[in-house]
Amino acid sequence: MIGNESGEDYLEAILRLSAQKQDVHSVEVARELGVSKPAVTKAMRILTGKGYVVIRDNHIHLTESGREYAEAVYGKHKMFTRFFVMLGVDERTAEADACRAEHVLSEQTCDAIRRFMEKRGG
């Protein structure tokens, strides 16, 4: 477990970028997150140390555990976005609020929202 929002955002960004193309570079992660390239370098050092990413030939790749973690965070993000839109929140606000909620709400709350949405067809 990373234990901070920033690290999870990096993993999620790498996951999204790797879905578009096989090789992800730090400059693309920086652009995606609106951070500096040195900030990405520092984050990649931390995530590599935790076993979530590997860097080969300047390409960033998620490890199996990194991919699982990123998919879990991104899954919450998509669920919260849909949930907030179901409540009548506009798409842009729902997306921004989901980005924050995915990091702070407990698994118990996430599971309750997931069950609620399944019952409602969301």
C-alpha positions in Angstrom: 0.0 0.0 0.0 1.3 3.4 -0.9 -0.5 5.4 1.8 -0.7 8.7 0.0 -2.8 10.3 -2.7 0.1 11.5 -4.8 1.6 8.0 -5.3 -1.8 6.6 -6.2 -2.3 9.4 -8.7 1.0 8.5 -10.4 0.0 4.8 -10.6 -3.4 5.7 -12.1 -1.8 8.1 -14.6 0.7 5.4 -15.7 -2.2 2.9 -16.1 -4.2 5.3 -18.2 -1.2 6.2 -20.4 -0.2 2.6 -20.8 -3.7 1.8 -22.1 -3.0 4.3 -25.0 0.5 3.2 -25.8 3.0 0.6 -24.6 5.9 2.9 -23.7 5.2 5.5 -21.1 7.7 8.3 -20.5 8.1 10.6 -17.5 7.4 13.7 -19.6 3.9 12.2 -20.4 3.2 11.4 -16.8 4.3 15.0 -15.9 1.9 16.4 -18.5 -0.9 14.1 -17.4 -0.6 15.2 -13.8 0.5 18.8 -14.3 3.7 18.3 -12.4 7.4 18.8 -13.2 9.6 16.1 -14.7 11.9 16.1 -11.6 8.7 15.5 -9.5 8.0 12.5 -11.7 11.6 11.3 -11.3 11.3 11.4 -7.5 7.9 9.7 -7.5 9.2 6.9 -9.8 12.2 6.3 -7.5 9.7 5.9 -4.6 7.3 3.7 -6.6 10.2 1.6 -7.9 11.4 1.1 -4.3 8.0 -0.1 -3.3 7.9 -2.6 -6.3 5.0 -0.9 -8.2 7.0 0.2 -11.2 10.1 -0.7 -13.2 11.9 1.6 -15.6 13.6 0.0 -18.6 15.2 2.1 -21.3 13.5 5.3 -19.9 10.1 3.6 -20.3 7.9 3.3 -17.2 6.1 0.0 -16.7 3.8 -1.1 -13.9 4.7 -4.3 -12.2 1.9 -6.8 -11.6 1.3 -5.5 -8.1 1.5 -1.9 -9.4 -1.1 -2.7 -12.1 -3.4 -4.3 -9.5 -3.1 -1.3 -7.2 -3.6 1.2 -10.1 -6.7 -0.8 -11.4 -8.2 -0.8 -7.9 -7.8 3.0 -7.6 -9.0 3.7 -11.1 -12.0 1.4 -10.5 -13.0 3.5 -7.5 -12.5 6.6 -9.6 -14.9 5.4 -12.3 -17.4 4.2 -9.8 -17.5 7.5 -7.9 -17.7 9.4 -11.2 -20.8 7.4 -12.2 -22.3 7.7 -8.7 -21.9 11.4 -8.6 -23.4 11.8 -12.1 -26.3 9.6 -11.0 -26.9 12.1 -8.2 -27.1 14.9 -10.7 -23.6 16.3 -10.5 -22.2 17.6 -13.8 -19.5 15.4 -15.4 -16.6 17.7 -14.9 -17.3 18.2 -11.2 -18.1 14.5 -10.7 -14.7 13.7 -12.3 -12.8 16.1 -10.0 -14.7 15.0 -6.9 -14.1 11.3 -7.7 -10.4 12.0 -7.9 -10.4 13.1 -4.3 -12.9 10.6 -3.0 -11.0 7.5 -4.4 -8.2 8.3 -2.0 -10.0 9.1 1.3 -13.2 7.0 1.6 -12.9 3.7 3.4 -13.3 0.4 1.7 -16.5 -0.1 3.7 -18.0 3.1 2.3 -16.8 2.1 -1.2 -18.4 -1.3 -1.0 -21.7 0.2 0.3 -21.8 2.6 -2.7 -20.9 -0.2 -5.1 -23.8 -2.3 -3.7 -26.2 0.6 -3.9 -25.2 1.3 -7.5 -25.6 -2.4 -8.4 -29.1 -2.4 -7.0 -29.9 0.8 -9.0 -28.4 -0.5 -12.2 -25.5 2.0 -12.1 
